[in-house]
Amino acid sequence: MRKEDFYKGVKTVGFVTFIPFMLAAGPLSGYFVGDFLQKKFNLSSYVVLFSVAIGFIAGVMEMVRILKAVARMNRK
């Protein structure tokens, strides 16, 4: 096995391992932002749900971006 192939594999594993953290970070940050906005401006509790949903969507979009980057990297 060549050194370049080994490092490409390590890089791929690093990217793929990062996906669960991205999926968890989106809704968590959305919760904290929504909770802050709810308390700061006396908004309804739907703001928290909306911001968590936006965070989840952002996490999924980031996951798709990472998977496309990994696929592009493995084609080279």
Secondary structure, DSSP 8 states (H G I E B T S, - for coil): --HHHHHHHHHHHHHHHHHHHHHHHHHHHHHHHHHHHHHHHT--THHHHHHHHHHHHHHHHHHHHHHHHHHHHHH-
